[in-house]
Amino acid sequence: MAVGPIHAGGAQRLNGDLAEAAIDYRRHMWGLPMPKKGITGHDDWVLTEALATALVALEQLEAKHQPNAHMDDIRKILSNGKEPAAVSLHLAQAKCRLFPDLDPLEIYREYGIGEEYG
């Protein structure tokens, strides 16, 4: 059996993505793309960042304008299956993005995070 490159004859769809394939799958399995998880391959990360940013933005509203029930739901979704420290880190990073003029270390401290993350 000859072992040489396998040519796909141009672009090939691998897990929904176009990819040029010229690999020897019998020797180099590392050459194939990893299967995507979800739509983007990092859906959980994108949703976590979006929810953290939304929550921090909603917290900036006057108390009478804050949708408290929705904000509680966002907190529940954010904390589901995540360590509390990870949630705090996402929230601190979101606030740093929303308020780039504020001192990041102060923001991290506000969320109970030490300087090791700053």
Secondary structure, DSSP 8 states (H G I E B T S, - for coil): -----EEEEEEEEETTEEEEEEE-TTT-GGGS----STTTS-HHHHHHHHHHHHHHHHHTS-GGG--HHHHHHHHHHHHTTS-HHHHHHHHHHHHHHH-TTS-HHHHHHHTT--GGG-
